[in-house]
């Protein structure tokens, strides 16, 4: 890497965040963390990350989607790749899709999805691909 790549993880699962941080930092990435979207948005405003890893369900079932839509509607952040790491598909299957209809009709505001639990190699491959613009 020519410069240290800045990755912001926004997820309320502290164990998962710690695991991802270890994997990413071992590969030379600079990792910043927030445990909910309001703090995550503040970190984005401090310094625009090269990539965001974002959970869906934090303080609400759609908190991550809400933040992703907000970012996609702002010129300063609309091009930042968002890797959504979530158990949302399983949750949606359990709760029923009608509960999430307000977001299902929208174009997805993220670049790529990974479903929890996360395979470290799949995480690294996804990040590399997104940073290359694939």
N, C-alpha and C positions, 0 to 999 in steps of 0.2 A: 504494500500500500504506500502510495506517495505521501499521503497525509493520514493522520489518524482519523478513521471513519467514526463519526459520532452516531450512536444508536440510542434512542430513547425507548425504554420499556415502560408501558403504562399497563399495570396489572395489579390487582389486589391480592393475588396469591403470592405471599412473600417467599415461600419455599420454592415455587416455580421460578420466580424472578431471580432468586439467588442462584439457582441451578443454571439458568440462561446466562446470567452475568459471568459465572465461572467459565462456561463454554466460550462465550464471545470474547472475554478478555484474554483467554488463552490463545486466541487467534489474532490478537492485536487490535481489536475494536475498543473504542472508548465508549463506556456504557453509563448512561444516566437513567435514573429510575423515578417513577411517580406511582403511587398506589391508587389513584383515582383520577378522573378526567380533568377536574379543575386544576389540580396540581400539575398534571401533565401539560395542560394548555399553557400554564405559567412557564414551565420549563421550555416549551416550544418558543414562546415569545422571548425568553432570555437568549436563546440561541437555536436557530433552526437546525434540527438534526438532519443527517443524511438519510436516515430511515427510522420509521416508528414501528415498534412491535406493540400491538394494541389488543387488549382483551375486550370482549363484548360486555359480559355481565359483571358489573362491579357493584355500585350502590343501587343500580336499577338493571333490569333485564336488557336494556338497549343502550346503556351509557356509552359503550365504545362506538356503536354506530352513530350516536348523536354527535360525539366528538369528531368522528371521521367526516360526517356530512358538513359540520362546521368548517373543518379544515379545507375540504374540497371547494367550498364557496369563498375562499379567501385567496387572492392572487399570490400572496407571499408563501402560502403553504400548499397550494393545490397540486404541485408537482412532486411533493415529498412522498416517496413510496411508503405505503402502510401495509404491513404484514399483520393480518389479524390472526391471533392465536387464541383459539376458543373451544369450548365444549358446547357452543351455541346450537349446532345442528342436533345434538342429542337432546338438549334442553327443549328445543322447538318441537322435536318429535314427542317428548313427554308432555309438554304443555298444550300442544295443538297449534297448527299454523295460524288459525284465526286470531290468536292473541298477538301475533306479530304482523298482521296484515298491513298495518301502517308503514312498515318498512319493506315488506315483501314486494310492493309495487314499484319501489324506487330502484334506480340503478345502484348497484353496490358501490359504496364509496371507498373501497379498499382495493389494493393492487393484487393481493393474494391472501388465501386462507390456509391455515394449518390447524388441524383439529388436535386438541389435547387428548391423550398425553403426547408430548412432543418427542420425536426422535432427534437427538442432537445433530446427526449428520444431515437430516432433512432440513433442520433449521438453518444450518450453515450453508447448505446448497441453495436454499430459498433466498437467503440474504445475499449471497454472491450473485445470484441471477438478477435480483431486483436492483442491486447497486450497479450492475452492468446495463440496466435498462431493458432486460429481456421480459 
